Amino acid sequence: MIGNFLRRREYASPDLLESRLYDQESFYSAFIDDLNRAKSEVIIESPFITTKRINQLLPTITKKWRKGIRVVINTKPLDEH
């Protein structure tokens, strides 16, 4: 267990070791920056994401998908939004 942790930590990006606090004004620009840095997979867990917000993220998500990066969005069914 310790060996795996140390091995993973050696490869961790310094950005992943920082913690930041966001509000409704700053979150999505930082989130899009994170999406742009994704190299293999994007998983979004958001039961309350709106159609409007998905439409704002769609250009970035589409670019990732076209580059072969797996994109998964888990949310409520459309009729529950």
C-alpha positions as a Markdown table, in Angstrom:
| # | Residue | x | y | z |
|---|---|---|---|---|
| 1 | Met | 0.0 | 0.0 | 0.0 |
| 2 | Ile | 2.7 | 2.5 | 1.0 |
| 3 | Gly | 4.8 | 1.5 | -2.1 |
| 4 | Asn | 1.9 | 2.3 | -4.4 |
| 5 | Phe | 1.2 | 5.6 | -2.7 |
| 6 | Leu | 4.8 | 6.7 | -3.0 |
| 7 | Arg | 5.1 | 5.5 | -6.6 |
| 8 | Arg | 1.9 | 7.4 | -7.6 |
| 9 | Arg | 3.0 | 10.5 | -5.8 |
| 10 | Glu | 6.3 | 10.6 | -7.8 |
| 11 | Tyr | 4.2 | 11.1 | -11.0 |
| 12 | Ala | 1.6 | 13.4 | -9.6 |
| 13 | Ser | 1.4 | 16.8 | -11.1 |
| 14 | Pro | 2.2 | 19.6 | -8.6 |
| 15 | Asp | -1.2 | 21.1 | -9.5 |
| 16 | Leu | -2.9 | 18.1 | -8.1 |
| 17 | Leu | -1.3 | 18.6 | -4.8 |
| 18 | Glu | -2.8 | 22.1 | -4.3 |
| 19 | Ser | -6.2 | 22.9 | -2.9 |
| 20 | Arg | -8.2 | 25.9 | -3.9 |
| 21 | Leu | -11.6 | 27.2 | -3.0 |
| 22 | Tyr | -13.9 | 28.4 | -5.7 |
| 23 | Asp | -17.3 | 30.2 | -5.9 |
| 24 | Gln | -19.9 | 30.5 | -8.7 |
| 25 | Glu | -17.8 | 33.3 | -10.3 |
| 26 | Ser | -14.5 | 31.5 | -10.4 |
| 27 | Phe | -15.3 | 27.8 | -10.6 |
| 28 | Tyr | -16.1 | 27.3 | -14.3 |
| 29 | Ser | -13.1 | 29.0 | -15.7 |
| 30 | Ala | -10.9 | 26.8 | -13.5 |
| 31 | Phe | -12.9 | 23.8 | -14.4 |
| 32 | Ile | -12.5 | 24.4 | -18.1 |
| 33 | Asp | -8.7 | 24.8 | -17.5 |
| 34 | Asp | -8.8 | 21.4 | -15.9 |
| 35 | Leu | -10.7 | 19.9 | -18.8 |
| 36 | Asn | -8.2 | 21.4 | -21.3 |
| 37 | Arg | -5.4 | 19.6 | -19.4 |
| 38 | Ala | -7.1 | 16.2 | -19.4 |
| 39 | Lys | -5.0 | 13.6 | -21.3 |
| 40 | Ser | -6.9 | 10.3 | -21.1 |
| 41 | Glu | -10.3 | 10.6 | -19.4 |
| 42 | Val | -12.8 | 13.1 | -18.0 |
| 43 | Ile | -15.5 | 12.1 | -15.5 |
| 44 | Ile | -18.1 | 14.6 | -14.4 |
| 45 | Glu | -20.3 | 13.7 | -11.5 |
| 46 | Ser | -23.0 | 16.4 | -11.2 |
| 47 | Pro | -26.6 | 15.5 | -10.5 |
| 48 | Phe | -27.7 | 19.1 | -10.7 |
| 49 | Ile | -25.9 | 20.3 | -13.9 |
| 50 | Thr | -28.2 | 22.2 | -16.1 |
| 51 | Thr | -28.6 | 21.9 | -19.9 |
| 52 | Lys | -27.4 | 25.5 | -20.2 |
| 53 | Arg | -24.2 | 24.7 | -18.4 |
| 54 | Ile | -23.6 | 21.6 | -20.4 |
| 55 | Asn | -24.0 | 23.7 | -23.6 |
| 56 | Gln | -21.3 | 26.0 | -22.3 |
| 57 | Leu | -19.0 | 23.1 | -21.6 |
| 58 | Leu | -19.8 | 21.3 | -24.9 |
| 59 | Pro | -17.2 | 22.9 | -27.1 |
| 60 | Thr | -14.4 | 21.9 | -24.7 |
| 61 | Ile | -15.9 | 18.4 | -24.1 |
| 62 | Thr | -16.3 | 17.8 | -27.8 |
| 63 | Lys | -12.6 | 18.7 | -28.5 |
| 64 | Lys | -11.6 | 16.2 | -25.9 |
| 65 | Trp | -13.8 | 13.5 | -27.3 |
| 66 | Arg | -12.5 | 14.1 | -30.9 |
| 67 | Lys | -9.0 | 13.7 | -29.6 |
| 68 | Gly | -9.9 | 10.2 | -28.3 |
| 69 | Ile | -10.2 | 11.2 | -24.7 |
| 70 | Arg | -13.0 | 9.3 | -22.9 |
| 71 | Val | -15.7 | 11.6 | -21.5 |
| 72 | Val | -18.3 | 10.4 | -19.0 |
| 73 | Ile | -21.0 | 12.7 | -17.5 |
| 74 | Asn | -23.2 | 11.3 | -14.8 |
| 75 | Thr | -26.2 | 13.3 | -14.0 |
| 76 | Lys | -30.0 | 13.0 | -13.4 |
| 77 | Pro | -32.2 | 12.0 | -16.4 |
| 78 | Leu | -33.3 | 15.0 | -18.5 |
| 79 | Asp | -36.9 | 14.9 | -17.4 |
| 80 | Glu | -35.8 | 15.5 | -13.8 |
| 81 | His | -33.9 | 18.7 | -14.5 |
